Amino acid sequence: MGISDENKKFLEDLLKYYIDQADSYNQFASEYGEFSKSKREIAFGVIVGTVYSTFLQTYSNQQLEVKLDDIQEFHELIRDNLDKISKALDESKA
């Protein structure tokens, strides 16, 4: 089945929002620095985890079953945006 075009657009917009807010996630990560030597990794995990949680909640709200191909497509979306996420996190440190 894969992610519907509507849901994919929603997730892409959501991911763009979190990329645009990278500075706040770097600040958030500073609060948890004792758990990792890399605040950047913490911020990255928060962004991806939040988008993934919303992905799952969207399916639940639409009473859809999350299938393996949906999850694989979600991972592709994240992989396709890794450079954007990384660049935003690196730029927000300045």
GIVEN-V93315 format. One record per residue. N is the residue number from 0. SS is DSSP state (hx for helix, st for strand, lp for the rest). Layout:
# GIVEN-V93315
n=N ss=SS
n=N ss=SS
This chain:
# GIVEN-V93315
n=0 ss=lp
n=1 ss=lp
n=2 ss=lp
n=3 ss=lp
n=4 ss=hx
n=5 ss=hx
n=6 ss=hx
n=7 ss=hx
n=8 ss=hx
n=9 ss=hx
n=10 ss=hx
n=11 ss=hx
n=12 ss=hx
n=13 ss=hx
n=14 ss=hx
n=15 ss=hx
n=16 ss=hx
n=17 ss=hx
n=18 ss=hx
n=19 ss=hx
n=20 ss=lp
n=21 ss=hx
n=22 ss=hx
n=23 ss=hx
n=24 ss=hx
n=25 ss=hx
n=26 ss=hx
n=27 ss=hx
n=28 ss=hx
n=29 ss=hx
n=30 ss=lp
n=31 ss=lp
n=32 ss=hx
n=33 ss=hx
n=34 ss=hx
n=35 ss=lp
n=36 ss=lp
n=37 ss=lp
n=38 ss=hx
n=39 ss=hx
n=40 ss=hx
n=41 ss=hx
n=42 ss=hx
n=43 ss=hx
n=44 ss=hx
n=45 ss=hx
n=46 ss=hx
n=47 ss=hx
n=48 ss=hx
n=49 ss=hx
n=50 ss=hx
n=51 ss=hx
n=52 ss=hx
n=53 ss=hx
n=54 ss=hx
n=55 ss=hx
n=56 ss=hx
n=57 ss=hx
n=58 ss=hx
n=59 ss=hx
n=60 ss=hx
n=61 ss=lp
n=62 ss=lp
n=63 ss=lp
n=64 ss=lp
n=65 ss=lp
n=66 ss=lp
n=67 ss=hx
n=68 ss=hx
n=69 ss=hx
n=70 ss=hx
n=71 ss=hx
n=72 ss=hx
n=73 ss=hx
n=74 ss=hx
n=75 ss=hx
n=76 ss=hx
n=77 ss=hx
n=78 ss=hx
n=79 ss=hx
n=80 ss=lp
n=81 ss=hx
n=82 ss=hx
n=83 ss=hx
n=84 ss=hx
n=85 ss=hx
n=86 ss=hx
n=87 ss=hx
n=88 ss=hx
n=89 ss=hx
n=90 ss=hx
n=91 ss=hx
n=92 ss=lp
n=93 ss=lp
